[in-house]
C-alpha cells in the first residue's frame, strides 16, 4: 500500500474527486483507490502530481513512499485440462 497526501492536498484546494480525476485524465475510481492507499502506475502518479499543481520534483510532497514498485499480480492456475488428457479420458 502506498502512503500519500492526495486527499489532504485535494481537499485543501477545495477540489472534488471528480475534478481531480478530470484534470489528471484518470477515473474517479482511480482517485478513490489511490486516496485509500492502493498503489498505482508511475504515469498515474505523474498525472496526479501535475493536476494538483505540483512540479514532478515535488513528488515526495504528494506520494510519501515512492520507492516501492506496485505488487505484481499472481497468475491463476488454469482449471482447464490439457487436450491430450481430455482425449485419453474420453477414450475410456
ZADRENTI-555713 format. One record per residue: x, y, z of N, C-alpha, C, O in turn. Coordinates in pm, whole numbers, plus 50000, padded with zeros to 5 digits. Example, Ala and Ser with C-alpha at 12.3 -4.5 7.8 and 13.67 -1.06 7.14 Angstrom:
# residues 2
513194943150780512304955050780513204967050780514244966850846512854977550708513674989450714512905000350787513415011450804
# end
This chain:
# residues 92
500844988150000500005000050000500885012550000501895013150070500475022349921501265034549908500705045849991499545049749974501505051150079501075062550160501175075050075502135077050001500155083650087500155095950009499335106850076498585104250170499485118850025498745130550075497725135549973497315147149979497315127049881496435131449773495145137349828494755148349789494475130349918493195135249971493385148350047492615157850030494395148850131494665160850211494905172950120494355183650143495725171150019496035182149927494805185949845494495197749828494095175849794492895178349713491865186349792491295196049742491635182249917490655189250000491115203350037490305212450048492425205150056492925218650088492755228049969492675240149986492705222349848492475230249726490985231549695490605237249592490135226349784488675226249766488295219849632487435224949559488945208849602488745201949475488035188549501488385181349594487045185449419486345172649432487175161549367488095164049290486805149049400487475137649336487255138049186488165135149108486045141549147485715142049004486545152548932487015150348820486735164048997487535174748935489005170548920489615172948816489555164349025490935159649017491075148848910492035148848834490105139848905490145129248804490115135048664490845130548576489275145148643489175151648513490485158548475490965157248363491055165948571492315172948543493475163348517494345166048435493465152048588494555142248575494335132648458495265125848415493115131948407492825122848298492725108348343493075099148269492225106348466492005092848519490565091948570489845101948571490145080148611488775078648660488675082648807489675082948879487445085748850487235088948991487505076649077487925077849192487255064849023487555052449095489065051349122489475046949230489865055249026491325055249044491725064749156492555061249240491155076649157491455086449263491055080649398491805081649495489875074649405489385068649529490335057849579490665057449697490775049149491491695038349529493035043849578493585038949677493555053949510494835059949549494715066549687495605065249771493605073549709493405080149838493275070049951493555073150067492855057949919492755047250020494085040350041494195031250124495115044449966496445039049987496865027949892497925021949910496045025249792496415014949696497475020349600497555032349577498265011349545499325015249452498745018749315497625014949281499525025949239499135029249102500385030049016501505029449067500195031348888501325032248795502045045548810501485055448857503285045548769504105057748775503465068848690503475080448731502925065348575502295075248487501085081748556500855093748541500325073748631499165079048703499625088548812499015099048833500685084948883501235093948986501655107148923501385117848978502315106448809502765118548740501575127448707501625139548730500515121648654499315129348617498695136148738498275147748731498635128848850498015134348972498875145649030498355155949071500175143649033501085154049084500895167049006500765177749065500865166048874500695177848790499305183948805499165196148807498275175448816496905180348830496695187648963495845196448973497475184049065497395190849195498215203749198498205210949298498915206649088499665219049078501095218249129501735228549152501605206149146502985204449191503885201849072503425198048964505185204049092506185200348993506545185749018506385180749129507045179048915507435165048932508535163549036508635153149102509365173549050510435173049150509885173649293510615170849389508605177249307507955177949439507115165549468506225165949553507385154849399506565142649412506505137349555505505131349594507565139449632507585134449770506585141549860506245136449967506115153149820505085160149897503725153549879502865154749965503535146649767502255140249736502295125349768501435120249839503285118449717503445104049739504625101649830505775104249793504355096849950505375095950054506355084450037507555086250057505875072750001506775061249988506855056949843506385046149806507445065249763507515063149618508555052749576508695049949457509275046949673510345037649640509855023749601510475017049519508745019449659508295005849636507485004649507506555012349485507844995049421507084992949298505744986449331505624979949435504744987849245503454981549272503594966349272504424960849199502794959549355502904944949361502484938649229501634943849158503094927449199502764920349076501544911749099501344906249208500734910548998499554902049008499974887448994500844884048914499344878949073499614864749064498734858748956497554862148944499314849948877498534843348774497774831848837498304824548921496534830348796495734819248846496104806548773496424806648654496044795548845496284782648781495084779348693493934781448732495364774448576494304771148482493544758848528494144748848569492214759548522491384748248562491104738948444490564728048462491484743348325491234735248207492204723548201493384724848233491684712048160492534700348141493184701348004492604706947911494354695947993495004696247862494224687847764493524678447803494334690947636493564683747533493984669147527493154660547498495244666047551495694652147550495044644447663494674632847645494894650647779494284644147893492794641847867492254631347902492124651647804490704650347772490474638747676489544630847694491324637747573491174627047474491354613347538490614603947506492334612047629492554599147690491414595447784491074583747796490804605347850489664602747938488414599347857487624590947900488214605647743487024602947663487114589547592486094583747555488314584647573488514571647506488204560047601488024548847554488134562447730487874551747828486464547047829486114538247906
# end
